Amino acid sequence: MNDIDAWVWWLVGAAALGIPLVVTAMPEFGMLAVGALAAAVAAGAGGDIVVQVLVFSVVSVALIAVVRPIAVRHRAQRPQLVTGIDALKGKQAVVLERVDSAGGRIKLAGEVWSARSLATDRAYEVGQEVDVVDIEGATAIVM
């Protein structure tokens, strides 16, 4: 073990921590790998084992404390670009045939859609503008 410098062992440890990062997609392993790289630099600069372990611990904990909450918040965000039927929710449409709880027709995004009123006691007449609140199959739910 004395034949190999300590910084090499830290690099091996960083590579070993990179494997579960790729396999499990858990970013914490990557942060620990960066800590091991920092410890390798400390070892290469001549720091003793206490300094190396301290550098590994401080860098790893700092990354987990700072980067992890940012990553969790970013992962929880909805995508900025909404496509498909999700992009139609919240849009306005024009009634082509009377729309009530039984059905009707609207013009939505340049296309004719079947539609149904969200409120069972509400009806919309031809020419009225309605808001699309949901899409169920090929039917727009409007109000």
ROMARMAR-215051 format. One record per residue: residue in three letters; z, x, y of N, C-alpha, C in turn; residue number from 0. Coordinates in pm, 1 decimal, always signed. Layout:
REM residues N
 res     n.pz     n.px     n.py    ca.pz    ca.px    ca.py     c.pz     c.px     c.py   n
 ALA        Z        X        Y        Z        X        Y        Z        X        Y NUM
...
END
This chain:
REM residues 143
 res     n.pz     n.px     n.py    ca.pz    ca.px    ca.py     c.pz     c.px     c.py   n
 MET     +0.0    +82.5   -119.2     +0.0     +0.0     +0.0     +0.0    +86.3   +124.8   0
 ASN    +53.8   +207.6   +116.5    +56.8   +296.4   +232.0    -79.6   +356.6   +260.7   1
 ASP   -173.7   +347.3   +163.0   -306.3   +404.4   +182.1   -389.2   +321.4   +279.7   2
 ILE   -357.9   +195.1   +291.5   -434.4   +106.1   +378.2   -350.1    +76.3   +501.7   3
 ASP   -412.7    +88.5   +618.2   -341.1    +61.6   +742.9   -301.2    -85.5   +751.5   4
 ALA   -197.3   -111.8   +829.4   -144.2   -247.5   +843.3   -246.0   -341.6   +906.9   5
 TRP   -328.1   -290.2   +997.8   -424.5   -377.9  +1064.6   -526.7   -433.9   +966.9   6
 VAL   -556.4   -357.0   +860.7   -649.2   -405.2   +758.6   -587.1   -522.7   +683.4   7
 TRP   -458.2   -512.0   +653.9   -389.8   -621.9   +584.9   -389.6   -748.0   +672.1   8
 TRP   -370.9   -731.6   +801.9   -374.8   -847.3   +891.2   -514.0   -909.5   +894.8   9
 LEU   -617.8   -825.1   +889.8   -754.4   -879.6   +885.7   -780.2   -954.8   +755.1  10
 VAL   -728.9   -901.5   +645.7   -740.7   -970.8   +516.9   -667.2  -1104.8   +523.9  11
 GLY   -549.0  -1104.3   +586.2   -473.8  -1229.2   +603.5   -548.4  -1329.3   +690.2  12
 ALA   -614.3  -1280.9   +795.1   -692.1  -1369.9   +882.1   -807.5  -1431.4   +804.2  13
 ALA   -875.3  -1350.7   +723.6   -985.5  -1402.6   +641.8   -933.1  -1502.7   +538.9  14
 ALA   -817.8  -1472.6   +481.1   -758.6  -1563.7   +382.5   -720.1  -1696.6   +447.6  15
 LEU   -676.9  -1694.1   +572.5   -644.2  -1818.4   +643.0   -770.4  -1893.5   +685.3  16
 GLY   -881.7  -1822.3   +696.5  -1007.5  -1886.3   +731.2  -1063.2  -1970.3   +617.6  17
 ILE  -1031.8  -1935.3   +494.2  -1083.3  -2009.9   +378.6  -1030.8  -2153.4   +377.2  18
 PRO   -898.1  -2175.9   +386.1   -853.2  -2315.5   +388.4   -897.8  -2389.6   +514.8  19
 LEU   -922.9  -2315.3   +623.4   -975.4  -2379.7   +743.8  -1109.9  -2445.3   +712.9  20
 VAL  -1195.3  -2373.7   +643.2  -1328.0  -2425.9   +610.1  -1318.2  -2535.9   +504.7  21
 VAL  -1233.4  -2518.6   +406.6  -1223.2  -2613.4   +295.6  -1156.7  -2744.2   +339.2  22
 THR  -1049.3  -2735.2   +417.8   -973.8  -2855.5   +454.2  -1005.4  -2908.6   +592.8  23
 ALA  -1074.9  -2830.6   +675.5  -1105.8  -2868.5   +813.6   -978.4  -2894.5   +893.7  24
 MET   -872.4  -2822.3   +862.3   -748.2  -2831.9   +938.7   -746.3  -2717.6  +1039.7  25
 PRO   -755.3  -2745.9  +1168.7   -764.7  -2639.7  +1268.8   -641.3  -2550.8  +1277.0  26
 GLU   -529.8  -2596.4  +1223.9   -408.6  -2514.7  +1227.7   -428.1  -2382.5  +1154.3  27
 PHE   -506.0  -2385.0  +1044.1   -532.8  -2260.0   +972.4   -610.5  -2162.5  +1060.0  28
 GLY   -701.4  -2213.8  +1140.3   -776.2  -2128.4  +1232.9   -685.5  -2066.1  +1336.8  29
 MET   -588.0  -2142.4  +1383.3   -493.9  -2090.0  +1481.7   -405.9  -1981.9  +1421.4  30
 LEU   -367.6  -2000.7  +1296.2   -291.6  -1896.6  +1226.8   -378.4  -1772.8  +1203.7  31
 ALA   -506.4  -1793.5  +1176.7   -597.7  -1679.8  +1158.3   -611.4  -1600.6  +1287.5  32
 VAL   -616.7  -1668.9  +1400.2   -623.4  -1599.3  +1530.0   -493.7  -1521.5  +1552.3  33
 GLY   -381.3  -1578.2  +1512.9   -254.5  -1505.5  +1521.8   -256.8  -1379.6  +1437.2  34
 ALA   -317.0  -1388.5  +1318.4   -327.2  -1269.8  +1231.8   -420.1  -1165.1  +1295.1  35
 LEU   -525.9  -1209.8  +1361.5   -613.5  -1114.8  +1431.3   -539.3  -1045.2  +1545.1  36
 ALA   -457.4  -1119.9  +1617.0   -377.0  -1060.6  +1724.1   -278.0   -958.9  +1666.2  37
 ALA   -221.0   -989.8  +1552.1   -129.8   -895.4  +1486.7   -204.7   -771.2  +1440.8  38
 ALA   -330.1   -786.1  +1398.9   -411.4   -670.3  +1360.3   -435.1   -580.0  +1480.1  39
 VAL   -458.5   -640.4  +1595.5   -475.8   -560.5  +1718.3   -346.3   -487.7  +1750.7  40
 ALA   -232.5   -556.5  +1737.1   -103.0   -493.0  +1763.0    -79.4   -378.0  +1665.5  41
 ALA   -118.1   -396.7  +1539.8   -101.8   -289.6  +1440.9   -193.8   -172.7  +1473.2  42
 GLY   -316.4   -203.6  +1513.6   -410.6    -97.7  +1550.0   -366.5    -19.5  +1672.2  43
 ALA   -290.5    -84.2  +1761.4   -240.0    -18.3  +1882.2   -113.2    +61.3  +1854.3  44
 GLY    -65.6    +55.8  +1731.2    +50.4   +136.0  +1694.0   +182.1    +62.0  +1691.0  45
 GLY   +179.8    -68.4  +1702.8   +303.7   -145.5  +1697.6   +362.8   -144.8  +1557.9  46
 ASP   +495.5   -142.8  +1551.1   +559.6   -144.3  +1418.9   +556.6   -285.0  +1360.9  47
 ILE   +609.3   -303.6  +1241.6   +599.9   -429.9  +1169.9   +669.3   -543.4  +1244.8  48
 VAL   +778.4   -513.3  +1314.3   +849.9   -616.9  +1390.2   +760.3   -668.5  +1503.4  49
 VAL   +693.5   -577.6  +1573.7   +603.3   -616.4  +1682.6   +486.3   -697.2  +1626.6  50
 GLN   +433.0   -654.6  +1513.6   +319.7   -724.1  +1452.6   +355.7   -868.1  +1415.2  51
 VAL   +469.7   -885.3  +1349.7   +512.6  -1018.7  +1309.0   +544.0  -1103.6  +1431.6  52
 LEU   +603.3  -1042.0  +1532.7   +633.8  -1113.9  +1656.1   +505.0  -1160.5  +1725.0  53
 VAL   +404.1  -1073.1  +1732.4   +275.5  -1109.3  +1793.0   +210.4  -1222.0  +1713.0  54
 PHE   +210.2  -1210.1  +1580.8   +153.9  -1315.4  +1495.7   +222.6  -1448.7  +1522.4  55
 SER   +355.1  -1446.9  +1525.7   +432.0  -1570.6  +1544.4   +407.8  -1631.5  +1681.6  56
 VAL   +413.9  -1549.9  +1785.6   +399.5  -1601.2  +1922.2   +259.3  -1657.1  +1944.5  57
 VAL   +157.3  -1583.9  +1903.6    +19.3  -1630.2  +1924.3     -6.9  -1756.9  +1842.0  58
 SER    +35.5  -1759.5  +1717.6    +12.0  -1877.1  +1632.9    +82.6  -2000.8  +1686.9  59
 VAL   +209.4  -1986.9  +1721.0   +285.7  -2101.2  +1772.2   +229.7  -2146.8  +1906.6  60
 ALA   +192.3  -2052.2  +1991.7   +135.9  -2089.7  +2122.4     +5.1  -2166.9  +2105.0  61
 LEU    -80.2  -2120.9  +2015.6   -206.1  -2192.2  +1992.5   -181.6  -2331.3  +1935.8  62
 ILE    -91.6  -2341.5  +1840.2    -62.2  -2472.5  +1781.5     -0.9  -2564.4  +1886.1  63
 ALA    +85.7  -2511.8  +1972.3   +151.4  -2594.8  +2073.5    +55.0  -2637.6  +2183.9  64
 VAL    -43.9  -2554.5  +2215.8   -134.2  -2585.7  +2326.8   -264.3  -2650.1  +2278.6  65
 VAL   -327.8  -2591.6  +2179.0   -461.0  -2636.1  +2137.7   -454.8  -2761.9  +2051.4  66
 ARG   -358.7  -2772.8  +1963.6   -353.1  -2887.1  +1872.2   -346.3  -3022.0  +1944.5  67
 PRO   -259.2  -3039.1  +2046.5   -258.5  -3168.4  +2116.2   -393.0  -3199.9  +2184.1  68
 ILE   -458.6  -3098.7  +2235.6   -589.6  -3119.2  +2297.5   -690.1  -3163.6  +2191.9  69
 ALA   -688.2  -3099.6  +2075.8   -780.5  -3135.7  +1968.0   -753.1  -3276.9  +1916.7  70
 VAL   -626.5  -3313.9  +1903.0   -591.7  -3448.0  +1856.2   -638.4  -3552.2  +1957.6  71
 ARG   -618.1  -3525.5  +2085.8   -661.7  -3618.6  +2189.9   -813.7  -3630.7  +2191.1  72
 HIS   -882.4  -3519.7  +2174.1  -1029.0  -3521.6  +2172.8  -1082.3  -3598.4  +2052.1  73
 ARG  -1018.0  -3581.7  +1938.0  -1060.6  -3650.7  +1816.6  -1041.2  -3802.1  +1827.5  74
 ALA   -940.0  -3844.8  +1902.5   -910.1  -3986.8  +1915.0  -1000.4  -4058.1  +2016.1  75
 GLN  -1071.0  -3981.8  +2099.0  -1157.5  -4044.7  +2199.1  -1277.1  -4110.9  +2134.3  76
 ARG  -1319.0  -4221.9  +2196.7  -1441.1  -4287.8  +2151.2  -1560.0  -4204.7  +2196.3  77
 PRO  -1668.9  -4211.6  +2123.8  -1786.6  -4135.3  +2166.4  -1838.7  -4187.3  +2300.3  78
 GLN  -1890.6  -4095.5  +2382.4  -1941.0  -4131.9  +2514.3  -2069.9  -4212.1  +2503.7  79
 LEU  -2152.6  -4182.0  +2405.3  -2279.7  -4249.6  +2388.5  -2264.0  -4357.7  +2283.0  80
 VAL  -2275.6  -4481.4  +2323.8  -2261.7  -4593.2  +2231.4  -2402.0  -4643.6  +2198.6  81
 THR  -2428.4  -4663.6  +2069.0  -2561.7  -4706.4  +2026.6  -2551.5  -4828.5  +1935.9  82
 GLY  -2666.7  -4883.5  +1901.0  -2671.9  -4996.3  +1808.7  -2610.3  -5120.9  +1869.1  83
 ILE  -2551.5  -5203.6  +1782.0  -2494.2  -5329.8  +1829.9  -2372.5  -5306.8  +1918.3  84
 ASP  -2305.0  -5193.3  +1903.7  -2190.7  -5164.5  +1990.1  -2234.3  -5150.9  +2135.5  85
 ALA  -2358.0  -5104.2  +2158.0  -2409.0  -5090.3  +2294.1  -2437.6  -5226.9  +2357.2  86
 LEU  -2454.3  -5331.0  +2277.6  -2484.1  -5463.8  +2330.7  -2358.7  -5540.6  +2371.4  87
 LYS  -2244.7  -5502.5  +2316.9  -2119.7  -5569.8  +2352.1  -2088.3  -5542.7  +2498.7  88
 GLY  -2056.6  -5650.1  +2570.9  -2026.8  -5637.2  +2712.8  -2148.3  -5656.3  +2802.3  89
 LYS  -2265.9  -5664.8  +2745.0  -2388.6  -5685.8  +2823.1  -2402.2  -5832.6  +2861.9  90
 GLN  -2483.9  -5856.4  +2963.7  -2512.7  -5993.1  +3003.4  -2644.0  -6037.1  +2940.8  91
 ALA  -2652.1  -6165.4  +2913.0  -2772.0  -6223.6  +2853.6  -2802.2  -6355.3  +2924.8  92
 VAL  -2925.7  -6404.2  +2907.8  -2968.3  -6529.9  +2968.1  -2989.1  -6631.9  +2856.2  93
 VAL  -2937.8  -6752.2  +2875.4  -2948.8  -6857.9  +2775.6  -3092.2  -6911.7  +2775.3  94
 LEU  -3155.0  -6912.1  +2657.0  -3289.9  -6967.5  +2640.9  -3285.6  -7108.9  +2585.4  95
 GLU  -3194.9  -7134.3  +2493.5  -3170.7  -7267.7  +2437.9  -3020.1  -7290.9  +2446.5  96
 ARG  -2978.6  -7410.6  +2470.7  -2838.1  -7443.4  +2487.2  -2751.9  -7374.5  +2380.2  97
 VAL  -2645.2  -7307.7  +2426.5  -2555.0  -7235.6  +2336.0  -2420.6  -7306.9  +2334.3  98
 ASP  -2374.8  -7342.5  +2214.3  -2241.3  -7399.3  +2196.8  -2181.6  -7339.5  +2070.1  99
 SER  -2076.6  -7398.1  +2018.8  -2011.7  -7341.7  +1899.6  -2099.1  -7352.9  +1775.5 100
 ALA  -2201.7  -7439.1  +1780.2  -2292.3  -7454.4  +1665.9  -2407.8  -7355.5  +1670.3 101
 GLY  -2439.3  -7303.1  +1788.5  -2547.0  -7205.6  +1797.7  -2629.9  -7222.1  +1922.4 102
 GLY  -2740.4  -7149.5  +1927.6  -2830.8  -7150.4  +2040.8  -2908.9  -7020.3  +2044.0 103
 ARG  -2982.4  -6997.2  +2153.2  -3063.2  -6875.4  +2166.3  -3039.7  -6813.7  +2303.9 104
 ILE  -3037.6  -6679.0  +2306.2  -3024.7  -6604.8  +2431.3  -3126.5  -6492.1  +2434.1 105
 LYS  -3151.2  -6440.4  +2553.8  -3234.5  -6321.4  +2568.2  -3139.6  -6207.8  +2603.7 106
 LEU  -3129.5  -6110.9  +2513.8  -3036.6  -6000.4  +2526.5  -3113.7  -5870.2  +2510.5 107
 ALA  -3108.6  -5785.6  +2611.0  -3175.5  -5655.3  +2608.5  -3323.7  -5669.2  +2574.7 108
 GLY  -3386.1  -5771.9  +2629.6  -3529.6  -5792.0  +2609.4  -3567.5  -5856.9  +2478.3 109
 GLU  -3470.2  -5895.2  +2398.4  -3497.5  -5957.3  +2268.6  -3429.1  -6093.2  +2260.3 110
 VAL  -3486.5  -6181.6  +2179.6  -3427.5  -6313.8  +2157.7  -3327.8  -6303.9  +2042.8 111
 TRP  -3206.9  -6351.0  +2068.9  -3098.7  -6347.2  +1969.9  -3046.1  -6488.5  +1947.4 112
 SER  -3000.1  -6513.3  +1826.6  -2922.7  -6635.1  +1804.6  -2785.3  -6608.6  +1863.8 113
 ALA  -2722.4  -6712.7  +1914.3  -2593.6  -6695.5  +1980.8  -2502.9  -6812.4  +1949.5 114
 ARG  -2373.8  -6788.3  +1968.1  -2272.9  -6890.8  +1946.9  -2165.7  -6871.2  +2053.6 115
 SER  -2112.4  -6979.5  +2102.9  -2008.5  -6974.4  +2204.6  -1876.4  -6929.6  +2142.7 116
 LEU  -1804.4  -6842.6  +2211.5  -1673.3  -6797.6  +2164.8  -1573.7  -6913.7  +2166.3 117
 ALA  -1576.9  -6991.2  +2272.9  -1488.3  -7107.0  +2284.2  -1557.2  -7227.4  +2220.6 118
 THR  -1490.4  -7293.3  +2129.3  -1552.2  -7405.4  +2056.7  -1581.0  -7525.4  +2146.0 119
 ASP  -1509.6  -7537.8  +2256.6  -1530.5  -7652.5  +2345.8  -1621.4  -7620.5  +2464.0 120
 ARG  -1684.1  -7504.3  +2462.9  -1765.4  -7461.4  +2576.3  -1911.8  -7455.7  +2536.8 121
 ALA  -2000.8  -7500.9  +2627.5  -2145.6  -7494.9  +2605.7  -2210.9  -7433.2  +2729.1 122
 TYR  -2318.9  -7360.9  +2706.7  -2392.4  -7295.5  +2814.7  -2534.9  -7349.1  +2816.1 123
 GLU  -2583.7  -7381.3  +2934.4  -2715.7  -7442.9  +2948.8  -2822.2  -7336.9  +2976.1 124
 VAL  -2948.3  -7376.7  +2960.1  -3063.8  -7289.0  +2980.0  -3058.0  -7228.1  +3120.1 125
 GLY  -3080.5  -7097.2  +3126.5  -3082.8  -7025.5  +3253.2  -2950.4  -6964.0  +3293.4 126
 GLN  -2841.0  -7007.0  +3232.4  -2710.2  -6950.5  +3265.2  -2699.4  -6808.5  +3211.8 127
 GLU  -2622.9  -6725.2  +3283.2  -2593.3  -6590.8  +3233.8  -2461.5  -6595.3  +3158.0 128
 VAL  -2459.5  -6527.4  +3044.4  -2339.4  -6521.6  +2961.3  -2309.0  -6376.5  +2929.2 129
 ASP  -2186.5  -6349.3  +2892.9  -2144.9  -6215.4  +2852.6  -2133.8  -6210.8  +2701.0 130
 VAL  -2186.6  -6105.9  +2641.8  -2177.6  -6086.4  +2497.2  -2044.4  -6018.5  +2468.5 131
 VAL  -1960.7  -6083.9  +2388.8  -1829.9  -6027.5  +2356.6  -1824.7  -5965.3  +2217.4 132
 ASP  -1916.4  -6006.7  +2129.9  -1917.7  -5951.7  +1994.6  -2052.3  -5982.6  +1930.7 133
 ILE  -2083.4  -5910.9  +1824.7  -2202.3  -5937.0  +1744.2  -2155.2  -5955.0  +1600.5 134
 GLU  -2189.1  -6068.9  +1541.8  -2156.6  -6094.4  +1400.8  -2288.0  -6112.1  +1327.0 135
 GLY  -2325.3  -6011.6  +1251.3  -2454.1  -6014.4  +1182.2  -2566.0  -6012.2  +1284.1 136
 ALA  -2648.0  -6119.3  +1286.6  -2756.4  -6128.8  +1383.6  -2726.1  -6232.2  +1490.6 137
 THR  -2598.8  -6266.6  +1507.3  -2558.1  -6367.8  +1604.7  -2468.4  -6304.7  +1709.8 138
 ALA  -2505.0  -6327.0  +1836.3  -2423.0  -6278.8  +1947.4  -2317.0  -6383.6  +1979.3 139
 ILE  -2195.4  -6340.4  +1996.9  -2086.9  -6430.1  +2036.4  -2071.8  -6412.9  +2187.8 140
 VAL  -2087.8  -6525.5  +2260.4  -2092.4  -6516.9  +2406.9  -1983.4  -6600.5  +2471.8 141
 MET  -1961.3  -6568.6  +2598.9  -1871.3  -6648.6  +2681.8  -1919.0  -6642.8  +2824.4 142
END
